[in-house]
Amino acid sequence: MNPKAQQLRSRILELVGEYYDAEFSNRAFIPGESTIPVSGRVFDAAELRTLVDASLDFWLTTGRFAQQFEREFAAFFGVRDAILVNSGSSANLLAISSLTSPKLGERRLHPGDEVITSAAGFPTTVNPIVQNGLVPVFVDIELPTYNVDVSALEAALSPRTRAIILAHTLGNPFDLDAVTDFARRHGLWLIEDCCDAVGSLYRGRRVGAFGDLATVSFYPAHHITMGEGGSVLTDRPLLKTLVESFRDWGRDCWCEPGNQNTCGKRFDWQLGGLPHGYDHKYIYSHIGYNLKATDLQAAVGVAQLGKIEGFIEARRRNFQTLYQGLKPLEEFFMLPKATPGADPSWFGFPIAVRPGTPFTRAEAVRFLEGKKIATRSLFGGNLVRQPAYAEVPHRAVGGLANSDFAMERVFWIGVYPGISTAMLEYMLDALRALCLQNVGTAGGR
């Protein structure tokens, strides 16, 4: 870069910091007037600077920031590789699709094979199963961890079972001891959906490092954000190559954008029915997509990574504040429970309205929303009951009673780092008031 351009870039980035101070800082919380979201982006001038820095490169696909992010994100999880993609949903699609590759030999997934998953969760954990012609097998959840009921896994098994994909619900790790043992004994692929669980620990080890593959989302609601974006994690070099192939149009070539002849034999391959020497950049070994992220997104992610430990600590602290504040109301609310051996990096605080309580989940949600406290359901509830899956071939193990309970009685509120102490107290006051106005006292009937 010439000296004049470097000088101008430095000045632009300095002005970006001033712009952040003028536009985004010092926004006060006013109880009853300000909305308390369940989640949201938390950023400062650093994210704006890296975003503008990347834009001045005008390298509009993946580039230097994407490479930096992949390297640092993989190191954070303690895995070999992180493959950056355009969303967490795409990450799940790529993780499942990669397991259909002929290059996996006898372990390849074929249409009609079964994949075990949770009945209560987010649709895009399940959709890639259907999109690849596989059959989802729905297992119920436990209360109040809201994770898969591991006692039902053996009943879910059939001669066609080939894989498991499960999310760590709201950041709470599922029982990885039981699930990894089950997968190992039966020779099943395991995919951890960590879209809500960045930084969660199981027996002192970060989730995302237990399965064959793991997935993450960088949507603004999640632990760190790029706006849109996601990642697939793996320790297996072959799976990395397959994920990248499906991400990059299905091509057989593994060159980074802007590079060529990484293999050293670009014009010396013979694959399929193609003539010998056909350009390796245009040989396709899979039915793929274009699911890459841009360097502008990755630049924001690089800045967010520098804050990730603080974000995780804030989530845990906010969760504990809500938990302690709601303990006196356990007659009305079933409070969440961490999986034994887990230290969650909580995505949200789930609350179940107990049977017999003098108000319903719907009434509780309306009350809180009227106080400008945002709430969410436990994603899709019992996914088997969603209209999208009405005609999808599937199996369900048992009656899925706990998934129905979550669908009917559970909502969650936020713990994200943008929630202040004043907001937490306002949320607790509102929940106390909800109970008081229904029974006269907040401790009994």
C-alpha angles and dihedrals in degrees: 000000000000118000094250092053091046091051091050092047091053091050093048092052091048090053090049088061090052090048091054091052091050098044110029112023130091101025106163126216113235112192112237093010105057117069117235105213123207089233143349149153118298113195146138138196092300093070092047091049095051091045092053091042089056092046090055089057087057089208096144102185127051113316143137096336092048091052091048092048094049091050096047095041092052089050090051091056094040094238132125101243143020116191113202117222138170099262145357089252089056089048090058091046091052094045093055095038093052089060090061092063117124086223088076092066115198092002093061116121115241130196108278094031115128129241121195116224142154121278092216114058148072118323097233091063086064104030096075089058090058094039090057094050093254127134120245116220109203120214125189125246134239124243129265098003089059089213130122117297098241092195087071097054096091090051088052093056121104135162088266096053110119109154149014127218118183135164124223094239114237088339095306108128117234118233098288094178092061097037097047090046091051092048093048095048092051100037095244129157113241124209119187114207101210096169090123098030113063107152097014114140132214114193088340096308125107116253111243091057097077104066133061087252135010133193135211136187128215097192111140091260094061136086093274126008143213091173089252123011146101144189142221116215128201144154092208117093093204092053090049090055092048094048090050091049093053090044093051104054093285092285122162092219117093101194117136116244109284093021130098140188095022088151092054092230105070093148097033104072128111114192131158114337094327121121118260112272097025108160106274090214087069101043113108120202097173140035093253145167140221102252102149123138123227127250089244090062092045091051090060089048092053090056092045091053089063088063100040099105091051091048092052093048091050091052092051092046093049091048092053092049091054093043094052092044093051098045092093088057098055090115086072104026133049104218123213124262128209116234110259109268093021132116103192127208089214121224094190144345111256118207126188119203104225121234110263094030110139092241134048130234088254091053092048091050093048091049093051094043088052087058089051092252108137120223136185135199119240089276111264095353108211099003092200087070094052114109092231091068099042093107099028115115108242145138127234122202110222126328097311089227095161091050088054089049090053091047092052104034113021130090131157138215131204133278098167119140093258091069111099131206089258090054092049092052091048090051092050092047090053093051091048090050091051091057095042095053091052102045108013095242129050095221104053149348 
